[in-house]
Amino acid sequence: MDALTLSRIQFAFTVGFHFIFVPLSIGLALMVVLAERRYYKSGIPAHRAASDFWIKLFTTTFAVGVATGITMEFAFGANWAEYSRFVGNIFGAPLAAEGLFAFFLESTFLGILLFGRKRVSRGFYYASCWLVMAGAWLSALWILIANSWQQTPRGYKVEDGKAVLTDFWAAAFNPSTAPRYAHTMAGALIAGCFVVASIAAWYLLKRRHLHFTRQAMKSTLIAGLVVSAAMPFIGHWHALEVAEEQPVKMAAFESVYETGPNATLWLAGWVRDGGKSVTGVGIPSGLSLMLGLDPDHVVTGLASVPATDRPPVQLTFQSYHIMIALSFLFIAIMLVALVLLLLKRLENARWMLWVLVVSFPLPLLAMNMGWMAAEVGRQPWVVQGLLRTEDGVSPVVSAGEVWTTLVLFAAVYAVLFVAWLRVFLGIIRKGPDELTAASEPAAAETAPVGGTER
């Protein structure tokens, strides 16, 4: 393989691995806030133990997320030097803002959570939880501002072969920033809810930490169902923006070859002949209805641009539809689990508890599939309409050098993942601080909530 292909593989690998920890930390930050809120209002030691438990899981995930994000900056300078020269003037502002206004906010107040429990007031500690979550959300915003500019560039001019910032606000709030941010954050919250539900389900199966588990399960199922149910509407908003700003990407999402009305909305299928046909199950005129509320709405097709300007259709189509299929599965899982909880049958429904235990990786898979659809779908452009991916690679980096760094990254990431998994699972095995939790009245442990003990 040449240096361009290897550089793309390396970046996809590093970003994909990093993206495991980002949504988990965002989702767990919300759980920290909810748990600490209970302790702030009640003062019950068991609620404090629950908050400390989620803080430990959040901190472990946050630390590995930071470590795995550093390699992407290395890749920008080493493998994608021409791309970095082109976008450097644009990306400088949001990346600096991410470091100054988000990362330092998050890491500073995380220090309060780790070392300040006995040194600050309960109110200040609770406020710190909110600020940590705000830092995580702001960090995601600035990164998505930078990425969204690549998709729908605004507020720039090209001088001497470089994009120069002319309007910060136009560049920052380009047409895809808001829907992409909403879509990504909703996905991160769903991922966090599924991880919490998985942990809670495991404790219910083992009949451990029942009071803590029942509170966590109720909160996460309600939040998970609300966000999962909102996702199709957020996704629709994003799809309308893509159809308007990146019509060829939308054509690849649904394998629309010829521009015209009555475009099919595919539920599942296999693309043939480079996008000219699909074998599968679809809704006739469904895409036209979705995008224009009219079966005669004209949808731009792949044939509207030369073959060299079209993305890989099969990969884009499949990743997009896997993401959508999983999003509806999340609604079903959360809905069934919440109904069983309200009927006080969840704790005895071992099959449902096992579904929750094993489904925690699915939101992470869905998010990576969505990222793949978004990034592969804009190929061959690394900056839509301005810079091709092949023109962004570093001309002096050889394929052998990229291979070397790819192998090194894989080795380091394997060690990091094993270390994170051991610590993360170790925290779960131990559970909330039993000595602290034990000071709560025993009745809290025995009164069934959403189930019956045997």
MOWOJO-V547680 format. One record per residue. BURIAL is I if it has 24 or more other C-alpha atoms within 12 Angstrom, else O. Layout:
BURIAL
BURIAL
This chain:
O
O
I
I
O
I
I
I
I
I
I
I
I
I
I
I
I
I
I
I
I
I
I
I
I
I
I
I
I
I
I
I
I
I
I
I
I
I
I
I
O
O
O
I
I
I
I
I
I
I
I
I
I
I
I
I
I
I
I
I
I
I
I
I
I
I
I
I
I
O
I
I
O
I
I
I
I
I
I
I
I
I
I
I
I
I
I
I
I
I
I
I
I
I
I
O
I
I
I
O
I
I
I
O
I
I
I
I
I
I
O
I
I
I
O
O
I
O
O
O
O
I
O
O
I
I
I
I
I
I
I
I
I
I
I
I
I
I
I
I
I
I
I
I
I
I
I
I
I
I
I
I
I
I
O
I
O
O
O
O
O
O
I
I
I
O
O
I
O
O
I
I
I
I
I
I
I
I
I
I
I
I
I
I
I
I
I
I
I
I
I
I
I
I
I
I
I
I
I
I
I
I
I
I
I
O
I
I
I
I
I
I
I
I
I
I
I
I
I
I
I
I
I
I
I
I
I
I
I
I
I
I
O
I
I
I
I
I
I
I
I
I
I
O
I
I
I
I
I
I
I
I
I
I
I
I
I
I
I
O
I
I
I
I
I
I
I
I
I
I
I
O
O
I
I
O
O
I
O
O
O
O
O
O
I
I
I
I
O
I
I
O
O
O
O
O
O
I
I
I
I
I
I
O
O
O
O
O
I
I
I
I
I
I
I
I
I
I
I
I
I
I
I
I
I
I
I
I
I
I
I
O
I
I
I
I
I
I
O
I
I
O
O
O
I
I
I
I
I
O
O
I
I
I
I
I
I
O
I
I
I
I
I
I
I
I
I
I
I
I
I
I
I
I
I
I
I
I
I
I
I
I
I
I
O
I
I
I
I
I
O
I
I
I
O
O
I
O
I
O
O
I
I
O
I
I
O
O
I
O
O
O
I
O
O
I
I
O
O
I
O
O
O
I
O
O
I
I
O
O
I
I
I
I
O
O
I
I
O
I
O
O
O
O
I
O
O
I
I
I
I
O
O
O
